[in-house]
Amino acid sequence: MGRQQDYISIVRQTATILWNSINTLEALQKEWQALDYSATLEAGEGENIKQSRADIGAVLFDTTDALRALLNGGHATNLAKLL
C-alpha cells in the first residue's frame, strides 16, 4: 500500500504544480502586455542566451492559451479535484 499512496501523492503534487504553473504564466501575460515586452524585452543572456523574445512570447501566449482552452474544456475540474 505504501507505494500506491506515494504514487497518489506524486500525481497530486504534479497536478498542483501544473495548476500553479498555468496560473503563473497567465499572470505573466499581464506583465508582458503592461510593459510592452513584445517590443522591449531584452535578448537573453547567460543561461537564457538562446531564448528569443519570440520564443518567450510563444510559450507565454500560444502555449498558455492552448492549455487554458484545454482546461476550459473540462480538464480544470480534473486537476482541481486533486488540489
PyMOL Python script that loads the backbone (N, CA, C, O; Angstrom):
from pymol import cmd

cmd.read_pdbstr("""\
ATOM      1  N   MET A   1       0.819  -1.204   0.000  1.00  0.00           N
ATOM      2  CA  MET A   1       0.000   0.000   0.000  1.00  0.00           C
ATOM      3  C   MET A   1       0.856   1.258   0.000  1.00  0.00           C
ATOM      4  O   MET A   1       0.436   2.279  -0.544  1.00  0.00           O
ATOM      5  N   GLY A   2       2.049   1.213   0.598  1.00  0.00           N
ATOM      6  CA  GLY A   2       2.887   2.398   0.712  1.00  0.00           C
ATOM      7  C   GLY A   2       3.203   3.035  -0.629  1.00  0.00           C
ATOM      8  O   GLY A   2       3.066   4.249  -0.784  1.00  0.00           O
ATOM      9  N   ARG A   3       3.630   2.225  -1.614  1.00  0.00           N
ATOM     10  CA  ARG A   3       3.981   2.764  -2.920  1.00  0.00           C
ATOM     11  C   ARG A   3       2.766   3.372  -3.598  1.00  0.00           C
ATOM     12  O   ARG A   3       2.880   4.413  -4.244  1.00  0.00           O
ATOM     13  N   GLN A   4       1.620   2.751  -3.467  1.00  0.00           N
ATOM     14  CA  GLN A   4       0.431   3.275  -4.114  1.00  0.00           C
ATOM     15  C   GLN A   4       0.024   4.623  -3.525  1.00  0.00           C
ATOM     16  O   GLN A   4      -0.420   5.510  -4.254  1.00  0.00           O
ATOM     17  N   GLN A   5       0.171   4.780  -2.220  1.00  0.00           N
ATOM     18  CA  GLN A   5      -0.130   6.077  -1.603  1.00  0.00           C
ATOM     19  C   GLN A   5       0.884   7.130  -2.040  1.00  0.00           C
ATOM     20  O   GLN A   5       0.529   8.286  -2.269  1.00  0.00           O
ATOM     21  N   ASP A   6       2.159   6.719  -2.156  1.00  0.00           N
ATOM     22  CA  ASP A   6       3.184   7.631  -2.672  1.00  0.00           C
ATOM     23  C   ASP A   6       2.850   8.047  -4.103  1.00  0.00           C
ATOM     24  O   ASP A   6       3.006   9.209  -4.479  1.00  0.00           O
ATOM     25  N   TYR A   7       2.391   7.086  -4.887  1.00  0.00           N
ATOM     26  CA  TYR A   7       2.028   7.347  -6.282  1.00  0.00           C
ATOM     27  C   TYR A   7       0.915   8.393  -6.360  1.00  0.00           C
ATOM     28  O   TYR A   7       0.996   9.342  -7.140  1.00  0.00           O
ATOM     29  N   ILE A   8      -0.122   8.210  -5.544  1.00  0.00           N
ATOM     30  CA  ILE A   8      -1.223   9.178  -5.495  1.00  0.00           C
ATOM     31  C   ILE A   8      -0.696  10.553  -5.103  1.00  0.00           C
ATOM     32  O   ILE A   8      -1.083  11.561  -5.695  1.00  0.00           O
ATOM     33  N   SER A   9       0.171  10.595  -4.125  1.00  0.00           N
ATOM     34  CA  SER A   9       0.743  11.873  -3.678  1.00  0.00           C
ATOM     35  C   SER A   9       1.538  12.545  -4.789  1.00  0.00           C
ATOM     36  O   SER A   9       1.450  13.760  -4.968  1.00  0.00           O
ATOM     37  N   ILE A  10       2.314  11.764  -5.535  1.00  0.00           N
ATOM     38  CA  ILE A  10       3.115  12.325  -6.636  1.00  0.00           C
ATOM     39  C   ILE A  10       2.211  12.889  -7.725  1.00  0.00           C
ATOM     40  O   ILE A  10       2.475  13.972  -8.248  1.00  0.00           O
ATOM     41  N   VAL A  11       1.151  12.169  -8.072  1.00  0.00           N
ATOM     42  CA  VAL A  11       0.204  12.667  -9.084  1.00  0.00           C
ATOM     43  C   VAL A  11      -0.430  13.967  -8.596  1.00  0.00           C
ATOM     44  O   VAL A  11      -0.542  14.925  -9.361  1.00  0.00           O
ATOM     45  N   ARG A  12      -0.840  14.009  -7.346  1.00  0.00           N
ATOM     46  CA  ARG A  12      -1.465  15.224  -6.786  1.00  0.00           C
ATOM     47  C   ARG A  12      -0.475  16.386  -6.782  1.00  0.00           C
ATOM     48  O   ARG A  12      -0.827  17.506  -7.151  1.00  0.00           O
ATOM     49  N   GLN A  13       0.757  16.122  -6.365  1.00  0.00           N
ATOM     50  CA  GLN A  13       1.770  17.181  -6.350  1.00  0.00           C
ATOM     51  C   GLN A  13       2.037  17.718  -7.750  1.00  0.00           C
ATOM     52  O   GLN A  13       2.157  18.928  -7.945  1.00  0.00           O
ATOM     53  N   THR A  14       2.129  16.825  -8.713  1.00  0.00           N
ATOM     54  CA  THR A  14       2.392  17.227 -10.089  1.00  0.00           C
ATOM     55  C   THR A  14       1.214  17.992 -10.675  1.00  0.00           C
ATOM     56  O   THR A  14       1.409  18.959 -11.411  1.00  0.00           O
ATOM     57  N   ALA A  15       0.005  17.572 -10.359  1.00  0.00           N
ATOM     58  CA  ALA A  15      -1.194  18.300 -10.803  1.00  0.00           C
ATOM     59  C   ALA A  15      -1.214  19.705 -10.209  1.00  0.00           C
ATOM     60  O   ALA A  15      -1.596  20.660 -10.885  1.00  0.00           O
ATOM     61  N   THR A  16      -0.804  19.833  -8.951  1.00  0.00           N
ATOM     62  CA  THR A  16      -0.752  21.146  -8.304  1.00  0.00           C
ATOM     63  C   THR A  16       0.301  22.024  -8.967  1.00  0.00           C
ATOM     64  O   THR A  16       0.069  23.215  -9.174  1.00  0.00           O
ATOM     65  N   ILE A  17       1.446  21.457  -9.299  1.00  0.00           N
ATOM     66  CA  ILE A  17       2.493  22.210 -10.000  1.00  0.00           C
ATOM     67  C   ILE A  17       1.970  22.698 -11.341  1.00  0.00           C
ATOM     68  O   ILE A  17       2.178  23.854 -11.710  1.00  0.00           O
ATOM     69  N   LEU A  18       1.291  21.819 -12.071  1.00  0.00           N
ATOM     70  CA  LEU A  18       0.727  22.197 -13.372  1.00  0.00           C
ATOM     71  C   LEU A  18      -0.288  23.319 -13.211  1.00  0.00           C
ATOM     72  O   LEU A  18      -0.248  24.305 -13.948  1.00  0.00           O
ATOM     73  N   TRP A  19      -1.191  23.177 -12.260  1.00  0.00           N
ATOM     74  CA  TRP A  19      -2.218  24.192 -11.980  1.00  0.00           C
ATOM     75  C   TRP A  19      -1.564  25.544 -11.678  1.00  0.00           C
ATOM     76  O   TRP A  19      -1.935  26.565 -12.256  1.00  0.00           O
ATOM     77  N   ASN A  20      -0.599  25.535 -10.778  1.00  0.00           N
ATOM     78  CA  ASN A  20       0.079  26.773 -10.390  1.00  0.00           C
ATOM     79  C   ASN A  20       0.898  27.362 -11.534  1.00  0.00           C
ATOM     80  O   ASN A  20       0.971  28.582 -11.685  1.00  0.00           O
ATOM     81  N   SER A  21       1.504  26.510 -12.330  1.00  0.00           N
ATOM     82  CA  SER A  21       2.311  26.984 -13.455  1.00  0.00           C
ATOM     83  C   SER A  21       1.450  27.697 -14.494  1.00  0.00           C
ATOM     84  O   SER A  21       1.822  28.761 -14.990  1.00  0.00           O
ATOM     85  N   ILE A  22       0.313  27.119 -14.818  1.00  0.00           N
ATOM     86  CA  ILE A  22      -0.581  27.760 -15.792  1.00  0.00           C
ATOM     87  C   ILE A  22      -1.068  29.097 -15.257  1.00  0.00           C
ATOM     88  O   ILE A  22      -1.108  30.083 -15.994  1.00  0.00           O
ATOM     89  N   ASN A  23      -1.436  29.139 -13.993  1.00  0.00           N
ATOM     90  CA  ASN A  23      -1.887  30.405 -13.407  1.00  0.00           C
ATOM     91  C   ASN A  23      -0.771  31.442 -13.390  1.00  0.00           C
ATOM     92  O   ASN A  23      -1.029  32.624 -13.621  1.00  0.00           O
ATOM     93  N   THR A  24       0.455  31.028 -13.124  1.00  0.00           N
ATOM     94  CA  THR A  24       1.597  31.948 -13.139  1.00  0.00           C
ATOM     95  C   THR A  24       1.851  32.466 -14.547  1.00  0.00           C
ATOM     96  O   THR A  24       2.086  33.659 -14.738  1.00  0.00           O
ATOM     97  N   LEU A  25       1.805  31.574 -15.535  1.00  0.00           N
ATOM     98  CA  LEU A  25       2.003  32.007 -16.923  1.00  0.00           C
ATOM     99  C   LEU A  25       0.936  33.021 -17.339  1.00  0.00           C
ATOM    100  O   LEU A  25       1.240  33.992 -18.031  1.00  0.00           O
ATOM    101  N   GLU A  26      -0.303  32.801 -16.923  1.00  0.00           N
ATOM    102  CA  GLU A  26      -1.362  33.763 -17.249  1.00  0.00           C
ATOM    103  C   GLU A  26      -1.106  35.109 -16.581  1.00  0.00           C
ATOM    104  O   GLU A  26      -1.371  36.151 -17.181  1.00  0.00           O
ATOM    105  N   ALA A  27      -0.602  35.108 -15.366  1.00  0.00           N
ATOM    106  CA  ALA A  27      -0.273  36.364 -14.690  1.00  0.00           C
ATOM    107  C   ALA A  27       0.875  37.065 -15.412  1.00  0.00           C
ATOM    108  O   ALA A  27       0.889  38.291 -15.515  1.00  0.00           O
ATOM    109  N   LEU A  28       1.833  36.292 -15.909  1.00  0.00           N
ATOM    110  CA  LEU A  28       2.960  36.880 -16.636  1.00  0.00           C
ATOM    111  C   LEU A  28       2.525  37.491 -17.964  1.00  0.00           C
ATOM    112  O   LEU A  28       3.186  38.397 -18.472  1.00  0.00           O
ATOM    113  N   GLN A  29       1.422  37.009 -18.532  1.00  0.00           N
ATOM    114  CA  GLN A  29       0.881  37.634 -19.742  1.00  0.00           C
ATOM    115  C   GLN A  29       0.535  39.101 -19.476  1.00  0.00           C
ATOM    116  O   GLN A  29       0.769  39.964 -20.321  1.00  0.00           O
ATOM    117  N   LYS A  30      -0.014  39.367 -18.318  1.00  0.00           N
ATOM    118  CA  LYS A  30      -0.400  40.737 -17.966  1.00  0.00           C
ATOM    119  C   LYS A  30       0.816  41.643 -17.872  1.00  0.00           C
ATOM    120  O   LYS A  30       0.782  42.780 -18.344  1.00  0.00           O
ATOM    121  N   GLU A  31       1.898  41.146 -17.261  1.00  0.00           N
ATOM    122  CA  GLU A  31       3.136  41.927 -17.175  1.00  0.00           C
ATOM    123  C   GLU A  31       3.695  42.178 -18.569  1.00  0.00           C
ATOM    124  O   GLU A  31       4.114  43.293 -18.879  1.00  0.00           O
ATOM    125  N   TRP A  32       3.702  41.149 -19.408  1.00  0.00           N
ATOM    126  CA  TRP A  32       4.187  41.274 -20.785  1.00  0.00           C
ATOM    127  C   TRP A  32       3.456  42.412 -21.493  1.00  0.00           C
ATOM    128  O   TRP A  32       4.074  43.260 -22.137  1.00  0.00           O
ATOM    129  N   GLN A  33       2.131  42.416 -21.362  1.00  0.00           N
ATOM    130  CA  GLN A  33       1.334  43.447 -22.036  1.00  0.00           C
ATOM    131  C   GLN A  33       1.548  44.814 -21.415  1.00  0.00           C
ATOM    132  O   GLN A  33       1.700  45.799 -22.137  1.00  0.00           O
ATOM    133  N   ALA A  34       1.563  44.897 -20.094  1.00  0.00           N
ATOM    134  CA  ALA A  34       1.700  46.186 -19.417  1.00  0.00           C
ATOM    135  C   ALA A  34       3.042  46.854 -19.712  1.00  0.00           C
ATOM    136  O   ALA A  34       3.129  48.076 -19.825  1.00  0.00           O
ATOM    137  N   LEU A  35       4.078  46.038 -19.834  1.00  0.00           N
ATOM    138  CA  LEU A  35       5.416  46.590 -20.054  1.00  0.00           C
ATOM    139  C   LEU A  35       5.864  46.483 -21.510  1.00  0.00           C
ATOM    140  O   LEU A  35       7.029  46.726 -21.825  1.00  0.00           O
ATOM    141  N   ASP A  36       4.941  46.120 -22.389  1.00  0.00           N
ATOM    142  CA  ASP A  36       5.190  46.049 -23.829  1.00  0.00           C
ATOM    143  C   ASP A  36       6.436  45.223 -24.153  1.00  0.00           C
ATOM    144  O   ASP A  36       7.276  45.626 -24.957  1.00  0.00           O
ATOM    145  N   TYR A  37       6.534  44.062 -23.508  1.00  0.00           N
ATOM    146  CA  TYR A  37       7.697  43.211 -23.724  1.00  0.00           C
ATOM    147  C   TYR A  37       7.820  42.715 -25.165  1.00  0.00           C
ATOM    148  O   TYR A  37       8.902  42.296 -25.578  1.00  0.00           O
ATOM    149  N   SER A  38       6.737  42.755 -25.932  1.00  0.00           N
ATOM    150  CA  SER A  38       6.856  42.351 -27.335  1.00  0.00           C
ATOM    151  C   SER A  38       7.811  43.278 -28.078  1.00  0.00           C
ATOM    152  O   SER A  38       8.363  42.907 -29.114  1.00  0.00           O
ATOM    153  N   ALA A  39       8.005  44.489 -27.543  1.00  0.00           N
ATOM    154  CA  ALA A  39       8.938  45.432 -28.157  1.00  0.00           C
ATOM    155  C   ALA A  39      10.147  45.727 -27.280  1.00  0.00           C
ATOM    156  O   ALA A  39      11.178  46.169 -27.787  1.00  0.00           O
ATOM    157  N   THR A  40      10.042  45.491 -25.965  1.00  0.00           N
ATOM    158  CA  THR A  40      11.101  45.952 -25.070  1.00  0.00           C
ATOM    159  C   THR A  40      11.879  44.851 -24.352  1.00  0.00           C
ATOM    160  O   THR A  40      12.886  45.144 -23.708  1.00  0.00           O
ATOM    161  N   LEU A  41      11.447  43.608 -24.441  1.00  0.00           N
ATOM    162  CA  LEU A  41      12.146  42.545 -23.730  1.00  0.00           C
ATOM    163  C   LEU A  41      13.551  42.381 -24.300  1.00  0.00           C
ATOM    164  O   LEU A  41      13.728  42.198 -25.505  1.00  0.00           O
ATOM    165  N   GLU A  42      14.532  42.448 -23.430  1.00  0.00           N
ATOM    166  CA  GLU A  42      15.924  42.333 -23.849  1.00  0.00           C
ATOM    167  C   GLU A  42      16.241  40.914 -24.296  1.00  0.00           C
ATOM    168  O   GLU A  42      15.545  39.965 -23.937  1.00  0.00           O
ATOM    169  N   ALA A  43      17.293  40.785 -25.077  1.00  0.00           N
ATOM    170  CA  ALA A  43      17.760  39.472 -25.515  1.00  0.00           C
ATOM    171  C   ALA A  43      18.260  38.689 -24.313  1.00  0.00           C
ATOM    172  O   ALA A  43      18.769  39.266 -23.351  1.00  0.00           O
ATOM    173  N   GLY A  44      18.113  37.379 -24.374  1.00  0.00           N
ATOM    174  CA  GLY A  44      18.582  36.534 -23.289  1.00  0.00           C
ATOM    175  C   GLY A  44      20.098  36.570 -23.161  1.00  0.00           C
ATOM    176  O   GLY A  44      20.821  36.705 -24.148  1.00  0.00           O
ATOM    177  N   GLU A  45      20.558  36.447 -21.929  1.00  0.00           N
ATOM    178  CA  GLU A  45      21.991  36.395 -21.635  1.00  0.00           C
ATOM    179  C   GLU A  45      22.253  35.214 -20.714  1.00  0.00           C
ATOM    180  O   GLU A  45      21.327  34.680 -20.104  1.00  0.00           O
ATOM    181  N   GLY A  46      23.496  34.810 -20.612  1.00  0.00           N
ATOM    182  CA  GLY A  46      23.867  33.716 -19.721  1.00  0.00           C
ATOM    183  C   GLY A  46      23.079  32.462 -20.036  1.00  0.00           C
ATOM    184  O   GLY A  46      23.076  31.991 -21.173  1.00  0.00           O
ATOM    185  N   GLU A  47      22.410  31.920 -19.027  1.00  0.00           N
ATOM    186  CA  GLU A  47      21.649  30.686 -19.240  1.00  0.00           C
ATOM    187  C   GLU A  47      20.454  30.891 -20.160  1.00  0.00           C
ATOM    188  O   GLU A  47      19.860  29.917 -20.624  1.00  0.00           O
ATOM    189  N   ASN A  48      20.095  32.138 -20.430  1.00  0.00           N
ATOM    190  CA  ASN A  48      18.960  32.459 -21.304  1.00  0.00           C
ATOM    191  C   ASN A  48      19.405  32.865 -22.713  1.00  0.00           C
ATOM    192  O   ASN A  48      18.595  33.375 -23.487  1.00  0.00           O
ATOM    193  N   ILE A  49      20.658  32.649 -23.048  1.00  0.00           N
ATOM    194  CA  ILE A  49      21.250  33.157 -24.289  1.00  0.00           C
ATOM    195  C   ILE A  49      20.489  32.712 -25.545  1.00  0.00           C
ATOM    196  O   ILE A  49      20.410  33.473 -26.509  1.00  0.00           O
ATOM    197  N   LYS A  50      19.948  31.534 -25.553  1.00  0.00           N
ATOM    198  CA  LYS A  50      19.273  31.024 -26.756  1.00  0.00           C
ATOM    199  C   LYS A  50      17.787  31.343 -26.787  1.00  0.00           C
ATOM    200  O   LYS A  50      17.088  30.933 -27.714  1.00  0.00           O
ATOM    201  N   GLN A  51      17.294  32.065 -25.792  1.00  0.00           N
ATOM    202  CA  GLN A  51      15.862  32.328 -25.705  1.00  0.00           C
ATOM    203  C   GLN A  51      15.535  33.689 -26.306  1.00  0.00           C
ATOM    204  O   GLN A  51      15.958  34.724 -25.792  1.00  0.00           O
ATOM    205  N   SER A  52      14.794  33.674 -27.377  1.00  0.00           N
ATOM    206  CA  SER A  52      14.422  34.919 -28.042  1.00  0.00           C
ATOM    207  C   SER A  52      13.100  35.447 -27.482  1.00  0.00           C
ATOM    208  O   SER A  52      12.344  34.724 -26.834  1.00  0.00           O
ATOM    209  N   ARG A  53      12.851  36.700 -27.746  1.00  0.00           N
ATOM    210  CA  ARG A  53      11.571  37.318 -27.372  1.00  0.00           C
ATOM    211  C   ARG A  53      10.416  36.536 -27.987  1.00  0.00           C
ATOM    212  O   ARG A  53       9.386  36.339 -27.343  1.00  0.00           O
ATOM    213  N   ALA A  54      10.583  36.092 -29.227  1.00  0.00           N
ATOM    214  CA  ALA A  54       9.530  35.322 -29.900  1.00  0.00           C
ATOM    215  C   ALA A  54       9.289  33.978 -29.208  1.00  0.00           C
ATOM    216  O   ALA A  54       8.147  33.540 -29.072  1.00  0.00           O
ATOM    217  N   ASP A  55      10.375  33.329 -28.772  1.00  0.00           N
ATOM    218  CA  ASP A  55      10.234  32.049 -28.068  1.00  0.00           C
ATOM    219  C   ASP A  55       9.466  32.230 -26.760  1.00  0.00           C
ATOM    220  O   ASP A  55       8.576  31.444 -26.434  1.00  0.00           O
ATOM    221  N   ILE A  56       9.822  33.264 -26.026  1.00  0.00           N
ATOM    222  CA  ILE A  56       9.164  33.539 -24.749  1.00  0.00           C
ATOM    223  C   ILE A  56       7.691  33.864 -24.989  1.00  0.00           C
ATOM    224  O   ILE A  56       6.815  33.337 -24.304  1.00  0.00           O
ATOM    225  N   GLY A  57       7.425  34.727 -25.957  1.00  0.00           N
ATOM    226  CA  GLY A  57       6.050  35.106 -26.279  1.00  0.00           C
ATOM    227  C   GLY A  57       5.209  33.921 -26.732  1.00  0.00           C
ATOM    228  O   GLY A  57       4.026  33.833 -26.404  1.00  0.00           O
ATOM    229  N   ALA A  58       5.819  33.010 -27.486  1.00  0.00           N
ATOM    230  CA  ALA A  58       5.079  31.838 -27.972  1.00  0.00           C
ATOM    231  C   ALA A  58       4.623  30.958 -26.822  1.00  0.00           C
ATOM    232  O   ALA A  58       3.481  30.497 -26.807  1.00  0.00           O
ATOM    233  N   VAL A  59       5.501  30.722 -25.864  1.00  0.00           N
ATOM    234  CA  VAL A  59       5.107  29.920 -24.696  1.00  0.00           C
ATOM    235  C   VAL A  59       4.084  30.677 -23.863  1.00  0.00           C
ATOM    236  O   VAL A  59       3.071  30.127 -23.433  1.00  0.00           O
ATOM    237  N   LEU A  60       4.379  31.953 -23.648  1.00  0.00           N
ATOM    238  CA  LEU A  60       3.545  32.757 -22.770  1.00  0.00           C
ATOM    239  C   LEU A  60       2.117  32.907 -23.298  1.00  0.00           C
ATOM    240  O   LEU A  60       1.163  32.919 -22.520  1.00  0.00           O
ATOM    241  N   PHE A  61       1.976  33.019 -24.599  1.00  0.00           N
ATOM    242  CA  PHE A  61       0.641  33.233 -25.159  1.00  0.00           C
ATOM    243  C   PHE A  61       0.101  32.006 -25.894  1.00  0.00           C
ATOM    244  O   PHE A  61      -0.959  31.497 -25.528  1.00  0.00           O
ATOM    245  N   ASP A  62       0.790  31.529 -26.904  1.00  0.00           N
ATOM    246  CA  ASP A  62       0.249  30.424 -27.703  1.00  0.00           C
ATOM    247  C   ASP A  62       0.057  29.157 -26.858  1.00  0.00           C
ATOM    248  O   ASP A  62      -1.024  28.568 -26.845  1.00  0.00           O
ATOM    249  N   THR A  63       1.098  28.757 -26.168  1.00  0.00           N
ATOM    250  CA  THR A  63       1.029  27.531 -25.385  1.00  0.00           C
ATOM    251  C   THR A  63       0.115  27.696 -24.172  1.00  0.00           C
ATOM    252  O   THR A  63      -0.712  26.828 -23.893  1.00  0.00           O
ATOM    253  N   THR A  64       0.265  28.804 -23.456  1.00  0.00           N
ATOM    254  CA  THR A  64      -0.565  29.033 -22.278  1.00  0.00           C
ATOM    255  C   THR A  64      -2.037  29.125 -22.655  1.00  0.00           C
ATOM    256  O   THR A  64      -2.891  28.574 -21.960  1.00  0.00           O
ATOM    257  N   ASP A  65      -2.340  29.814 -23.744  1.00  0.00           N
ATOM    258  CA  ASP A  65      -3.734  29.912 -24.179  1.00  0.00           C
ATOM    259  C   ASP A  65      -4.289  28.548 -24.603  1.00  0.00           C
ATOM    260  O   ASP A  65      -5.461  28.251 -24.368  1.00  0.00           O
ATOM    261  N   ALA A  66      -3.448  27.725 -25.227  1.00  0.00           N
ATOM    262  CA  ALA A  66      -3.887  26.379 -25.607  1.00  0.00           C
ATOM    263  C   ALA A  66      -4.173  25.532 -24.367  1.00  0.00           C
ATOM    264  O   ALA A  66      -5.146  24.779 -24.328  1.00  0.00           O
ATOM    265  N   LEU A  67      -3.314  25.664 -23.359  1.00  0.00           N
ATOM    266  CA  LEU A  67      -3.554  24.941 -22.106  1.00  0.00           C
ATOM    267  C   LEU A  67      -4.826  25.425 -21.427  1.00  0.00           C
ATOM    268  O   LEU A  67      -5.587  24.619 -20.893  1.00  0.00           O
ATOM    269  N   ARG A  68      -5.064  26.725 -21.442  1.00  0.00           N
ATOM    270  CA  ARG A  68      -6.288  27.273 -20.842  1.00  0.00           C
ATOM    271  C   ARG A  68      -7.511  26.746 -21.581  1.00  0.00           C
ATOM    272  O   ARG A  68      -8.508  26.400 -20.948  1.00  0.00           O
ATOM    273  N   ALA A  69      -7.451  26.678 -22.909  1.00  0.00           N
ATOM    274  CA  ALA A  69      -8.577  26.143 -23.683  1.00  0.00           C
ATOM    275  C   ALA A  69      -8.842  24.686 -23.302  1.00  0.00           C
ATOM    276  O   ALA A  69      -9.994  24.273 -23.175  1.00  0.00           O
ATOM    277  N   LEU A  70      -7.786  23.924 -23.124  1.00  0.00           N
ATOM    278  CA  LEU A  70      -7.932  22.537 -22.702  1.00  0.00           C
ATOM    279  C   LEU A  70      -8.581  22.463 -21.320  1.00  0.00           C
ATOM    280  O   LEU A  70      -9.485  21.657 -21.096  1.00  0.00           O
ATOM    281  N   LEU A  71      -8.120  23.301 -20.403  1.00  0.00           N
ATOM    282  CA  LEU A  71      -8.698  23.320 -19.061  1.00  0.00           C
ATOM    283  C   LEU A  71     -10.154  23.750 -19.095  1.00  0.00           C
ATOM    284  O   LEU A  71     -10.988  23.202 -18.373  1.00  0.00           O
ATOM    285  N   ASN A  72     -10.458  24.730 -19.932  1.00  0.00           N
ATOM    286  CA  ASN A  72     -11.838  25.206 -20.036  1.00  0.00           C
ATOM    287  C   ASN A  72     -12.761  24.157 -20.640  1.00  0.00           C
ATOM    288  O   ASN A  72     -13.981  24.243 -20.502  1.00  0.00           O
ATOM    289  N   GLY A  73     -12.183  23.176 -21.304  1.00  0.00           N
ATOM    290  CA  GLY A  73     -12.956  22.093 -21.895  1.00  0.00           C
ATOM    291  C   GLY A  73     -13.321  21.003 -20.893  1.00  0.00           C
ATOM    292  O   GLY A  73     -13.869  19.967 -21.270  1.00  0.00           O
ATOM    293  N   GLY A  74     -13.023  21.234 -19.640  1.00  0.00           N
ATOM    294  CA  GLY A  74     -13.403  20.274 -18.609  1.00  0.00           C
ATOM    295  C   GLY A  74     -12.240  19.709 -17.816  1.00  0.00           C
ATOM    296  O   GLY A  74     -12.441  19.102 -16.764  1.00  0.00           O
ATOM    297  N   HIS A  75     -11.039  19.900 -18.306  1.00  0.00           N
ATOM    298  CA  HIS A  75      -9.892  19.321 -17.622  1.00  0.00           C
ATOM    299  C   HIS A  75      -9.500  20.089 -16.361  1.00  0.00           C
ATOM    300  O   HIS A  75      -8.794  19.551 -15.508  1.00  0.00           O
ATOM    301  N   ALA A  76      -9.943  21.324 -16.233  1.00  0.00           N
ATOM    302  CA  ALA A  76      -9.678  22.067 -14.991  1.00  0.00           C
ATOM    303  C   ALA A  76     -10.323  21.349 -13.815  1.00  0.00           C
ATOM    304  O   ALA A  76      -9.754  21.294 -12.725  1.00  0.00           O
ATOM    305  N   THR A  77     -11.493  20.810 -14.034  1.00  0.00           N
ATOM    306  CA  THR A  77     -12.181  20.068 -12.971  1.00  0.00           C
ATOM    307  C   THR A  77     -11.357  18.867 -12.538  1.00  0.00           C
ATOM    308  O   THR A  77     -11.248  18.579 -11.346  1.00  0.00           O
ATOM    309  N   ASN A  78     -10.777  18.166 -13.506  1.00  0.00           N
ATOM    310  CA  ASN A  78      -9.942  17.011 -13.178  1.00  0.00           C
ATOM    311  C   ASN A  78      -8.793  17.422 -12.278  1.00  0.00           C
ATOM    312  O   ASN A  78      -8.525  16.773 -11.267  1.00  0.00           O
ATOM    313  N   LEU A  79      -8.113  18.501 -12.645  1.00  0.00           N
ATOM    314  CA  LEU A  79      -6.983  18.966 -11.842  1.00  0.00           C
ATOM    315  C   LEU A  79      -7.438  19.460 -10.479  1.00  0.00           C
ATOM    316  O   LEU A  79      -6.842  19.134  -9.453  1.00  0.00           O
ATOM    317  N   ALA A  80      -8.502  20.251 -10.483  1.00  0.00           N
ATOM    318  CA  ALA A  80      -8.977  20.859  -9.217  1.00  0.00           C
ATOM    319  C   ALA A  80      -9.358  19.806  -8.194  1.00  0.00           C
ATOM    320  O   ALA A  80      -9.222  20.044  -6.994  1.00  0.00           O
ATOM    321  N   LYS A  81      -9.826  18.665  -8.628  1.00  0.00           N
ATOM    322  CA  LYS A  81     -10.193  17.592  -7.700  1.00  0.00           C
ATOM    323  C   LYS A  81      -8.989  17.064  -6.934  1.00  0.00           C
ATOM    324  O   LYS A  81      -9.144  16.468  -5.868  1.00  0.00           O
ATOM    325  N   LEU A  82      -7.792  17.281  -7.468  1.00  0.00           N
ATOM    326  CA  LEU A  82      -6.584  16.745  -6.826  1.00  0.00           C
ATOM    327  C   LEU A  82      -5.822  17.800  -6.022  1.00  0.00           C
ATOM    328  O   LEU A  82      -4.846  17.480  -5.343  1.00  0.00           O
ATOM    329  N   LEU A  83      -6.261  19.031  -6.097  1.00  0.00           N
ATOM    330  CA  LEU A  83      -5.532  20.095  -5.389  1.00  0.00           C
ATOM    331  C   LEU A  83      -5.692  19.966  -3.895  1.00  0.00           C
ATOM    332  O   LEU A  83      -5.148  20.775  -3.143  1.00  0.00           O
TER     333      LEU A  83
END
""", "prot")
cmd.dss("prot")
cmd.show_as("cartoon", "prot")
cmd.util.cbc("prot")
cmd.orient("prot")
